[in-house]
Amino acid sequence: MEAWIEQLKKEYKRQDLPEFNNPIEGISYSFLDQTTPLTAWESRCLNTQKTATYSFHHVEELSTARANLLHDLSHGCDGILLTWDETPDLDQLFKDVHFEYLHTIVCLPRTVDLTPVLQWMDRNHPNNFRLETGIKELPISHTSVNYFISGFDAYSSGANAWQELAYVCNFLESFLARKTSREVTLEMGIGENLVVELAKFRALDWLVQAICEKQQHFPSIKIRCKTGWRNKTSYQVNDNQIRQTLEAMCGFFSGAQELCITPYDFAYAKSTDFLVRRMALNTVHILENEAELKDKKSSIQGSAIVQHHAHWLCDKVWSVLKSTTSENFQHQLQQEIEITIQLRKQQRSISSEPIKESNDFKEISGIFGEIGVYFQNLYA
């Protein structure tokens, strides 16, 4: 290690090696950090089996939703993740869908009534079918409905890694205090910085363990990662494909049990582009079948930089949760995310890619039930 440090000093032609700083994430990193051993907690929440992959469907108009669903099924998707704001005719939506051959998740926001879906499930008894909701107290007796916490909403709103983790952990601790038997699904976004994102999932694993120990409640907890549209453009298909592929690779390496790749144009497209849907599906197929990543376990335990970032994220999130009351947590986190958004805008203003903020974007869920999606570099 000392010889390596001395060689770095020769290459940089200086005795004090530079420190790497990420103002958006708030993380700094030094070469010497790799010489400091850090405790690596055993993973309990991350994946040790095959990663389950899903195509994304936001159901609005029934015929369009059904066409998208049949398109993806005919091109070889293994699972479907559906959400909606108003429940469609489920008999028509799922007509001729063979649930025994794929995994199906219906993930609904807190504002959606679960009754029609539960009644449909009771009539049809679909195989491999899971219902998730952000509602803490269910008005019905179905204990099989997972409680859903969307870190992806924070990611979509422009949050950095520690802010997304804090958002999820705040909801998780509040829910575990109820000591219910319901399973929990944590859904996280995948951002632009591969190392930070891998550290985020490692930190999530550790934070979940700590919160479960604190509450002395240990329900089944599933972690899902989802690619988004925050860093996609409306004019560079090849760039979008590269970004989407890197994010999907991060999803496989992270150890999350589930991975959903969304169509990159979801937030602004006026109509379905089947090429974009094929890109999302084919990204999964190539990484699974050509790169053979599907069977990989989490591959980041031995990385010094990932360990360093994960420790920093855990310390930051835990200190925020301890120092912030439940009454002002929402206000404080929203302020922190707004600062991060301004830093993102400053970063983009230095680059050659323009920023567009327009009323043409769809209204997509943000944190605390609000509407708010930050777009990094859509064509102006």
HUTAMO-V159882 format. One record per run of one state. SS is the DSSP state (@ for helix, = for strand, . for the rest). FROM is the first residue (numbers start at 1). TO is the last residue. If there is no record, write none. Layout:
SS & FROM & TO
SS & FROM & TO
//
This chain:
. & 1 & 1
@ & 2 & 12
. & 13 & 18
= & 19 & 22
. & 23 & 26
= & 27 & 30
@ & 31 & 35
. & 36 & 51
= & 52 & 59
. & 60 & 61
@ & 62 & 74
. & 75 & 78
= & 79 & 84
. & 85 & 89
@ & 90 & 93
. & 94 & 98
@ & 99 & 101
. & 102 & 102
= & 103 & 108
. & 109 & 114
@ & 115 & 124
. & 125 & 128
= & 129 & 133
. & 134 & 145
= & 146 & 150
@ & 151 & 156
. & 157 & 160
@ & 161 & 176
. & 177 & 183
= & 184 & 189
. & 190 & 193
@ & 194 & 215
. & 216 & 220
= & 221 & 226
. & 227 & 236
@ & 237 & 254
. & 255 & 257
= & 258 & 261
. & 262 & 273
@ & 274 & 290
. & 291 & 303
@ & 304 & 323
. & 324 & 328
@ & 329 & 350
. & 351 & 364
= & 365 & 365
. & 366 & 366
@ & 367 & 369
. & 370 & 370
= & 371 & 371
. & 372 & 380
//
